[in-house]
Every structure is written in C-alpha cells, then in structure tokens.
Amino acid sequence: MNTLDALDAALRAHMAEEHPGQLVIGWALVTSITDENDDVNQYDNVTPEGQPAHHTVGLYRIGIDNVLTHGRDEDQ
C-alpha cells in the first residue's frame, strides 16, 4: 500500500467513525509545508486518484465557505 492509499483508508475510517452510515464520495487535503531554514511556506494538495477536477474544486469551495461562515472547530 502506498501512502496515498493509506491516507485514503485513514480518511475513510475517520469519517466512518465520525459519521456512521455515511459514504465518503470524495475528499481534498491542502497542506502548508516548509523546512527549518525556509521563511516561505509552500502549499500542496492531495486528492484520491481519479477524482474529477470539478469535485475537487467544489470541495475546496465548500471548505472555504464553511471556514468563513462557521470558523474552525477550535474557534467555537
């Protein structure tokens, strides 16, 4: 199993625990990365293999809207 498959399995297991009976039909992960000597962050995104671009864009849009409307969980 490669790391993308492991990430996919972990996300699906997490969501199954958080939302029993619901199916994960897509996901998108955005990361901010840097190293100890770099003052500039880099950004990367990861999606499941074969996920259509329009699904990913829609997920990012919903994520932005949710953060702007509801804040992050730790903010509440």
N, C-alpha and C positions, 0 to 999 in steps of 0.2 A: 504494500500500500504506500503510495507516495504521500507527501504532506498535504497536497490539495484534497486528496481523497479522505485523509484523516481529518482535515478541517471540516469538510462537508459532513462527515459522520458525526463529528463533535457538535456542530451547529444543529444538525437534525436531532440528536439526542437531547441537547439543551432545550430546544423548542418543544420537543415531545414532553419533557418534564414540566415546562412552564405552561404549556397549552395542550393538555391531554386530548387526544382525539382529532387534533388538527394536523394537516399535512403541510410540510414546507414545500412550496412550489417554486421558490426562487430565493436567492439571497445575494447581498453585496456587502463587502467589507472594505472600508477605507482605512488606511494606516498612515501615520506620520512617523517617519524614521529619520535618524541622524546617527552620527557616531560621536565619540567623545571629543574629537577635535574639530567638529563642524558646527558652525554657528547657524547654519541654514538647514531647515527641515526639508525633507523630500517627501513626496506623497506617492502612494501606490494604492491600487485597488485590486481586489481579488473577487472573482465570481466563479460559480461552478462551470465546468467545461460544458460548452454547448448552449449556455443560457443566451437567449436572444438579446441583442443590444437594447431593444425597446423595453424589455423587462428590467434590465439593469438601470437604465435612465429613470424609469418610473419609480423604482425602489429608492434611488438617490433623491428624487424629488419628494417622495413621501417622507423620507428621513429628514430632509431639510425642513419641510413643513411641520413635522412633529416636534423638532427641537425648537423652532421659532414659536410654535403655539403652546407647547406644553413644557418646554425646558427639558433638561436631562433628569433622570431619576434622582440623582444625588442633590439636585436643586430643590426638590419638593419636600 
